[in-house]
Amino acid sequence: MTQRTFSIIKPDAFRKGHTGAILAEIEKAGFGIVAIKRLSISKAQAEGFYYVHKERPFFASLTQFMSSGPIVAMVLEKDNAIADLRKLMGATNPANADEGTIRKKYAASIEENAIHGSDAEDTAKFEIGYFFAGYELA
Ligand code: CMP
């Protein structure tokens, strides 16, 4: 069944000029782009997005990084979109990512890891709603 997921091209990948290459991989893998925008977020906005990680030792650094420059936020659609995007992204730590994955190719470290993808249906719903209004998804 067609499913939607949420993804961010992170500031490291945007800064290095990898946005186009990553979007091409996403399209080649069969995802439809439902909505997409380039924006910069404040530290407070990054904290709201990553609130589930607020007790983690990397929270301050992660939210600093995510607010350090432009990002590309998008809603993607295909059968099994959530799991398939995570497969295409590769492991959180690029050192553990499989050959051919986006993080293997473009990520520098566990924090500056090029791309975010929702990990479950409920988080996808929250994350899509955090960045996009209903009319943008019509
Ligand atoms: P993401 O998929 O966006 O979800 C949470 C993010 O926290 C993750 O990608 C990484 O960028 C970051 N992260 C996860 N684990 C660590 C860690 N051990 N150290 C630093 N950053 C981390």
Residues whose N, C-alpha, C, O or C-beta is under 5 A from the ligand:
A	BS01	CMP	F58 L62 I110 E111 N113 I115 H116 G117
